[in-house]
Amino acid sequence: MKLDIKFRSITTRWILNVFVIVASTVTVAVVAFSLFFSSLYTERISTLLEDYSQDFATLSSTNASSFEDAAVLLSDSFMYKDKIEVQVLNTSGKVIVSTTGFLPEEDYIGEYEAAVSAPKGINTFNGKVASGEHILAITHIIKDGNSNPLGAYRTVTSLAATVSKIRILVLILILIGIGIIGFCGISGLYFIKSIVNPIKNVSNMARKIAMGDFETRINSSKNDEIGELCDTINYMASELSEAETIKNDFISSVSHELRTPLTAIRGWGETAKSAVGNDDELVSRGIEVVLSEADRLSSLVEDLLDFSRMQSGRLTFNQQPTDLTALLKNAVDMYTELAKKQSIEVSFAPPTAPAVVMGDGDRLKQVFINIIDNAVKYTEKGGLVLVTQVIEDECVRILIKDTGVGIPSADIDHVKEKFFKSNKTVRGSGIGLAVADEIIKQHQGLLFLESTEGVGTTVTVVLPLTSEPLYDTLGGEENVVPIGEITEEIAERSVDDMIEPSENGEKGEENG
């Protein structure tokens, strides 16, 4: 499988998505504050100019003949000569009086006309004059009682000191903005580095794991989401490593399980072929072994198909009222004689009354065959397999207890997992209990194990009873029908393996 890597660094995305926004926001804030403070200073100075020059507004009570004389008197008595300059203009925009005592050569016809055109008769000039000085000048039109213009008074002050203060303030704001952007950039890059480097490490390790190196691990001392991610990757690698080991063991086990009957079939087939016409008894015996081993192969293939159906959710069930007691007795009978040959006793005292459940008889019998088969497999000569059935609380409880080797406590929680085998020296594919557990779950039941190593194992199956009756459709009377005996092919096989005696009467085990 080709690994396509589409890479766009987190640092680049952070610069585009965060840093640019922060820098833009800070820049806009600096400009906005600069304009705000500049406007605030200008407005404050304008208010002061209005207050200082308020006396010249009284010129509106004069007339054209007394206008200039009154302006001279106001200029002479003006108290704020050291703060501002007030100039009185005639209707031509020429200065006729100044509180400084010096009349400028230029006229201000433009400012005068602008004030005349203004709704309130006021014009404000904020800018540089010919000398290069930055000033603020406010021109007020003076009208007589008939609203005829008499002239204007122009209040002037230098903004050099104000501009200097504003520049210093703007510079401070710019430095603050640069500091904020710099701090954001440095801290952001440090934070990104603290994320990017571990993620790169995780990415490299994950790539190694994807390529099959399940032993690689990520070292992380961080106690945060990155550390949790590293722990999760390490856990995933451990689980994959364990799954790989289980898969390889399963393949090896199935290979042995397939090879053993194939070897027997080939060997006995050749033997029977060579004995045709010479030894009919040997031919008959060879054919029996070939058929037996063929059934064993068929059983293993059927197990694998069942497991595949279970994994894909296609394991089907034919649910109908079923006599569980008859099913269990039939499964026990299949192993009684075989167990005797191995000096193992299989004991079951079936109740007289049937235990009717709603279920698939063939599938349920498959479960019991699998459990009893495991009990016999793991029980040594002279041992006992005890099967009991109890009805309680509208449920039927089946216990299959053996005196076998038992299961280590570390493995007890895993024995129902697919491919898991606690004892790898005993034959079996490792999927029998997984399939059995799934079948019981589909019947709304429970399957659980209790085991002590060296003492034995008890498997308990609990299924809900049903009140629906069983009918013998052939006889027309209400009789218990052991539905599990209908399908002989499934009734005669184990989920893990066919239980067929070999030539010397022992079970075909694969030791080691």
C-alpha positions in Angstrom: 0.0 0.0 0.0 1.4 3.4 -1.0 1.6 6.0 1.8 0.7 9.4 0.5 1.8 12.2 2.8 0.2 15.6 2.3 2.2 18.0 4.5 1.4 21.5 5.6 3.2 22.6 8.7 1.4 23.6 11.8 3.8 26.6 12.1 2.7 27.9 8.7 -1.0 27.4 9.5 -0.4 29.2 12.9 1.3 32.1 11.1 -1.6 32.4 8.6 -4.5 31.8 11.0 -3.3 33.3 14.3 -0.2 35.4 14.0 -1.4 37.5 11.0 -4.7 38.1 12.8 -3.0 39.1 16.0 -0.5 41.4 14.2 -3.3 43.0 12.2 -5.4 43.5 15.3 -2.6 45.1 17.2 -1.7 47.4 14.2 -5.4 48.5 13.8 -5.5 49.1 17.6 -2.3 51.2 17.5 -3.6 53.3 14.6 -7.0 53.7 16.2 -5.6 54.8 19.6 -3.2 57.2 17.8 -6.1 58.8 15.9 -8.2 58.9 19.0 -5.6 60.6 21.1 -4.7 63.0 18.3 -8.4 63.9 18.0 -8.7 64.2 21.7 -5.8 66.6 22.0 -7.1 68.7 19.0 -10.6 68.8 20.5 -9.2 69.9 23.8 -7.1 72.7 22.3 -10.1 73.8 20.2 -12.2 74.1 23.3 -9.5 76.2 25.0 -9.2 78.5 22.0 -13.0 78.9 22.1 -12.9 79.8 25.8 -9.9 82.1 25.6 -11.3 84.1 22.6 -14.9 84.3 23.8 -14.5 88.1 24.5 -14.1 88.8 20.8 -17.6 87.5 20.1 -18.9 90.8 21.6 -17.8 92.5 18.4 -21.1 91.5 17.0 -22.7 94.3 19.0 -20.7 96.9 17.0 -21.2 98.3 13.5 -19.0 98.8 10.5 -17.7 102.2 11.7 -16.8 101.1 15.2 -15.8 97.6 14.4 -12.0 98.3 14.1 -11.8 100.5 17.1 -13.6 97.9 19.3 -11.3 95.2 18.0 -8.2 97.3 19.0 -9.6 97.8 22.5 -10.3 94.1 22.9 -6.8 93.3 21.6 -5.1 95.6 24.1 -7.0 94.2 27.1 -6.7 90.5 26.0 -5.4 88.5 29.0 -4.2 85.3 27.2 -1.6 86.9 24.8 1.1 84.5 26.1 -1.1 81.5 25.2 -2.8 82.2 21.9 -3.0 84.8 19.2 -6.3 86.4 18.2 -6.5 88.2 14.8 -9.4 90.3 13.7 -10.2 90.2 9.9 -12.1 92.5 7.8 -14.6 91.4 5.1 -11.7 91.0 2.7 -10.0 88.4 4.9 -7.1 90.9 5.8 -5.8 91.1 9.4 -6.6 94.5 10.8 -5.8 93.8 14.5 -3.6 91.2 16.2 -3.1 90.5 19.9 0.6 90.2 19.2 0.8 93.7 17.9 2.2 92.5 14.6 0.1 92.3 11.5 1.0 89.4 9.1 1.5 90.3 5.5 -0.7 87.5 4.1 -4.4 87.6 4.2 -6.8 84.7 5.0 -9.5 85.2 2.4 -9.8 81.4 1.9 -10.4 80.7 5.6 -12.8 83.7 5.8 -14.9 82.6 2.8 -15.0 79.1 4.2 -16.3 80.4 7.5 -18.9 82.5 5.7 -20.1 79.4 3.8 -20.2 77.2 6.9 -23.6 76.7 8.6 -22.4 78.0 11.9 -20.1 80.6 10.5 -17.0 78.8 11.9 -14.0 77.3 10.0 -11.2 75.3 11.5 -7.8 75.0 9.9 -5.4 72.3 11.1 -2.1 72.1 9.2 1.1 73.7 8.3 1.6 77.3 7.1 4.2 78.6 4.7 6.9 78.8 7.4 6.4 75.0 8.1 4.9 75.5 11.5 1.9 73.3 12.4 -0.9 75.5 13.7 -4.6 75.3 14.6 -6.7 78.3 13.5 -10.4 78.8 14.2 -12.2 81.6 12.3 -15.5 82.9 13.6 -17.7 85.2 11.4 -18.9 88.4 13.1 -22.3 89.7 12.0 -24.2 92.8 13.1 -27.8 92.9 14.3 -29.0 92.7 10.7 -26.9 89.6 10.1 -24.5 91.5 7.8 -20.9 90.4 8.1 -18.6 92.8 9.8 -15.5 90.6 9.6 -14.2 87.8 11.7 -11.9 87.0 14.5 -9.3 84.2 14.0 -7.9 82.4 17.0 -4.4 80.8 16.3 -2.1 78.6 18.3 0.9 76.5 17.5 0.5 72.7 17.6 4.2 72.0 17.6 4.3 70.9 21.3 1.0 69.0 20.8 2.3 67.2 17.7 5.5 66.3 19.6 3.5 64.8 22.4 1.2 62.9 20.0 4.3 61.6 18.2 5.8 60.4 21.5 2.4 58.8 22.4 2.2 57.1 19.0 5.7 55.9 19.3 4.9 54.4 22.7 1.8 52.7 21.3 3.9 51.4 18.4 6.5 50.0 20.7 3.8 48.4 22.9 2.2 46.9 19.7 5.6 45.6 18.6 6.1 44.2 22.1 2.8 42.4 22.0 3.4 41.0 18.5 6.9 39.9 19.4 5.7 38.3 22.6 2.9 36.6 20.8 5.3 35.4 18.1 8.0 34.1 20.4 5.5 32.4 22.8 3.5 31.0 19.9 6.6 29.6 18.2 7.7 28.1 21.5 4.3 26.6 22.0 4.2 25.3 18.4 7.6 23.8 18.8 6.5 22.0 22.0 3.6 20.5 19.9 5.2 20.1 16.5 8.4 18.2 17.6 6.4 15.6 19.7 3.9 15.2 16.8 6.7 14.7 14.3 8.1 12.0 16.7 4.6 10.4 16.9 4.2 10.6 13.2 7.6 8.8 12.6 6.8 6.1 15.2 3.3 5.6 13.7 4.8 5.3 10.3 7.2 2.6 11.6 4.2 0.8 13.2 2.3 1.0 9.9 5.3 -0.7 8.2 5.1 -3.6 10.7 7.6 -2.5 13.4 5.4 -3.2 16.4 8.3 -3.1 18.9 8.9 0.6 18.5 7.8 2.8 21.4 7.6 6.6 21.9 9.3 8.1 24.9 7.4 11.1 26.3 7.6 12.8 29.7 4.7 15.2 29.0 1.7 14.9 31.2 -0.8 16.4 28.8 -2.7 15.5 25.6 0.6 14.9 23.7 1.7 12.5 26.5 -1.7 10.8 26.3 -1.4 10.5 22.6 2.1 8.9 23.0 0.7 6.5 25.6 -2.2 5.6 23.2 0.2 5.0 20.3 2.4 2.8 22.6 -0.7 0.9 23.7 -1.8 0.5 20.1 1.6 -0.9 19.2 1.5 -3.4 22.1 -2.0 -4.5 21.0 -0.9 -4.8 17.4 2.2 -6.8 18.4 0.0 -9.1 20.5 -2.5 -9.4 17.7 0.3 -10.2 15.2 1.6 -12.9 17.5 -1.8 -14.4 18.0 -2.4 -14.2 14.2 0.8 -16.0 13.5 0.1 -18.6 16.2 -3.4 -19.1 14.7 -2.0 -19.6 11.2 0.6 -22.0 12.5 -2.1 -23.9 14.5 -4.5 -24.1 11.6 -1.7 -25.2 9.3 -1.0 -28.1 11.7 -4.7 -28.8 12.0 -5.0 -29.0 8.2 -1.7 -30.9 7.6 -2.5 -33.7 10.1 -5.7 -35.0 8.5 -4.3 -34.4 5.0 -1.2 -36.5 5.9 -3.5 -39.2 7.2 -5.7 -39.1 4.1 -2.8 -39.3 1.8 -1.1 -42.1 3.8 -4.1 -44.2 4.2 -5.3 -43.5 0.7 -2.0 -44.8 -0.7 -2.2 -47.8 1.7 -5.7 -48.7 0.7 -4.9 -48.3 -3.0 -2.0 -50.7 -2.7 -4.1 -53.2 -0.8 -7.0 -53.3 -3.3 -7.6 -56.9 -4.2 -5.2 -58.2 -1.7 -6.4 -57.1 1.8 -10.1 -56.1 1.9 -9.9 -55.4 5.6 -7.0 -53.0 5.2 -8.8 -51.2 2.4 -12.0 -50.9 4.5 -10.0 -49.6 7.4 -8.1 -47.1 5.2 -11.4 -45.8 3.7 -12.8 -45.3 7.2 -9.8 -43.3 8.2 -9.9 -41.2 5.0 -13.6 -40.5 5.5 -13.0 -39.7 9.2 -10.2 -37.3 8.5 -12.2 -35.7 5.6 -15.0 -35.0 8.1 -12.4 -33.5 10.4 -11.2 -31.2 7.6 -14.8 -30.3 6.7 -15.4 -29.4 10.4 -12.3 -27.1 10.5 -13.3 -25.4 7.3 -16.9 -25.0 8.7 -15.5 -23.5 11.9 -13.5 -21.0 9.9 -16.6 -20.1 7.8 -18.6 -19.6 11.0 -15.9 -17.4 12.4 -15.9 -15.4 9.1 -19.7 -15.0 9.2 -19.5 -14.0 12.8 -16.9 -11.3 12.1 -19.0 -9.9 9.2 -22.3 -10.2 11.0 -23.6 -12.8 8.7 -23.9 -15.7 11.2 -27.6 -16.7 10.8 -29.9 -18.5 13.3 -33.1 -20.5 12.8 -34.9 -19.6 16.0 -37.7 -21.9 17.2 -38.7 -23.6 20.5 -35.9 -26.1 21.3 -35.5 -28.8 23.9 -32.2 -27.9 25.5 -32.1 -31.0 27.6 -32.2 -33.3 24.6 -29.5 -31.2 22.8 -27.2 -31.5 25.9 -27.8 -35.2 26.3 -27.0 -35.8 22.6 -23.8 -33.8 22.9 -22.7 -35.7 26.0 -23.5 -39.1 24.4 -21.1 -38.2 21.5 -18.2 -38.0 24.0 -19.1 -40.7 26.5 -17.5 -43.6 24.7 -14.5 -41.6 23.4 -13.8 -40.3 26.9 -13.9 -43.9 28.3 -11.1 -44.9 25.9 -9.0 -42.2 27.5 -10.0 -43.2 31.0 -12.1 -40.0 31.5 -15.6 -40.2 32.8 -18.3 -37.9 31.3 -21.3 -37.7 33.7 -24.7 -36.2 33.0 -28.0 -37.0 34.7 -30.6 -35.4 32.4 -33.7 -34.0 34.1 -37.0 -35.7 33.2 -38.7 -32.4 32.2 -37.5 -30.6 29.1 -35.9 -27.2 29.2 -37.5 -25.3 26.3 -35.6 -22.3 24.9 -36.2 -20.2 21.8 -33.1 -20.8 19.7 -31.3 -22.5 16.9 -30.8 -26.1 18.0 -27.9 -26.8 15.7 -26.0 -23.7 16.8 -26.7 -24.4 20.5 -25.6 -28.0 20.1 -22.4 -26.7 18.5 -21.7 -24.7 21.6 -22.1 -27.7 23.9 -20.0 -29.9 21.7 -17.3 -27.3 21.8 -17.3 -26.9 25.5 -17.4 -30.6 26.3 -14.7 -31.2 23.7 -12.4 -28.7 25.4 -13.2 -30.3 28.8 -12.1 -33.7 27.5 -9.1 -32.3 25.7 -7.7 -30.6 28.8 -8.5 -33.4 31.3 -5.9 -36.1 31.9 -6.6 -39.8 32.3 -8.6 -40.7 35.3 -10.3 -37.3 35.3 -14.0 -36.4 35.4 -16.2 -34.1 33.2 -19.4 -33.4 35.1 -22.4 -31.8 33.2 -25.4 -30.5 35.2 -28.5 -28.6 34.2 -30.6 -26.5 36.6 -33.7 -24.4 36.0 -34.0 -21.3 38.1 -35.6 -17.8 37.8 -37.1 -18.6 34.3 -33.6 -19.5 33.1 -31.8 -22.7 32.5 -28.2 -22.9 33.8 -25.8 -25.5 32.3 -22.5 -26.2 34.1 -19.8 -28.2 32.5 -17.0 -28.8 35.0 -13.8 -30.7 34.4 -10.8 -31.8 36.5 -8.3 -30.7 33.9 -5.2 -28.6 33.8 -7.2 -25.4 34.4 -6.5 -21.9 33.0 -3.9 -19.5 34.3 -5.5 -16.5 36.0 -3.7 -14.1 33.6 -5.4 -15.8 30.7 -8.9 -16.3 32.0 -10.1 -12.9 30.7 -8.8 -13.7 27.2 -9.9 -17.2 26.5 -13.1 -16.0 24.7 -11.1 -13.8 22.4 -10.5 -14.8 18.8 -7.3 -16.8 18.1 -6.3 -16.9 21.8 -5.0 -20.2 23.1 -3.9 -20.5 26.7 -2.3 -23.9 26.1 -0.5 -24.0 22.7 0.5 -27.7 23.1 -3.1 -28.9 22.7 -4.8 -29.0 19.3 -7.4 -26.4 18.3 -7.7 -23.2 16.2 -8.5 -20.8 19.1 -11.8 -19.6 17.6 -14.1 -22.2 19.2 -15.0 -20.3 22.4 -15.2 -17.0 20.5 -17.8 -18.5 18.2 -19.6 -20.2 21.1 -19.7 -17.0 23.1 -21.2 -15.1 20.1 -23.9 -17.8 19.6 -24.9 -17.6 23.2 -25.0 -13.8 23.0 -27.3 -14.0 20.0 -29.6 -16.2 22.1 -29.7 -13.4 24.8 -27.7 -15.7 27.1 -24.5 -15.6 29.0 -21.3 -17.8 28.8 -18.6 -17.4 31.5 -15.7 -19.4 32.8 -14.2 -20.0 36.3 -10.9 -21.8 36.5 -8.1 -22.7 38.9 -4.8 -23.8 37.4 -4.1 -27.4 38.2 -7.6 -28.0 39.6 -10.0 -27.6 36.7 -12.4 -25.3 34.8 -16.1 -24.7 35.0 -18.0 -23.3 32.0 -21.5 -21.9 32.7 -24.1 -21.2 30.1 -27.3 -19.4 31.0 -30.2 -19.2 28.6 -33.7 -17.8 29.0 -36.6 -20.3 29.0 -39.6 -19.8 26.7 -43.2 -20.7 27.3 -43.9 -21.7 23.7 -44.6 -25.4 23.4 -42.8 -28.0 21.2 -44.9 -29.8 18.6 -44.2 -33.1 16.8 -45.7 -32.2 13.5 -45.5 -35.8 12.2 -47.5 -37.4 15.1 -49.9 -34.5 15.6 -49.4 -34.6 19.3 -47.6 -32.2 21.7 -44.3 -34.1 22.2 -40.8 -32.9 22.9 -38.7 -33.0 19.8 -34.9 -32.9 20.1 -34.4 -30.4 17.3 -30.7 -30.5 17.7 -30.6 -34.1 16.4 -32.1 -33.1 13.0 -28.8 -32.0 11.4 -26.4 -34.9 11.9 -23.4 -33.1 10.2 -23.3 -30.3 12.8 -24.4 -32.6 15.6 -21.3 -34.8 15.1 -18.6 -32.1 15.1 -16.8 -29.8 17.5 -16.3 -26.1 16.9 -12.6 -26.5 17.4 -12.1 -29.9 15.8 -13.6 -33.2 15.0 -13.2 -35.7 17.8 -12.2 -38.8 15.8 -10.2 -41.6 17.2 -7.0 -42.3 15.4 -5.7 -45.7 14.5 -4.6 -46.5 18.1 -7.9 -45.2 19.6 -6.4 -41.9 20.9 -7.4 -38.4 20.1 -5.4 -36.8 17.2 -3.6 -34.2 19.3 -0.8 -32.0 18.1 1.6 -31.8 21.1 4.1 -29.0 20.7 
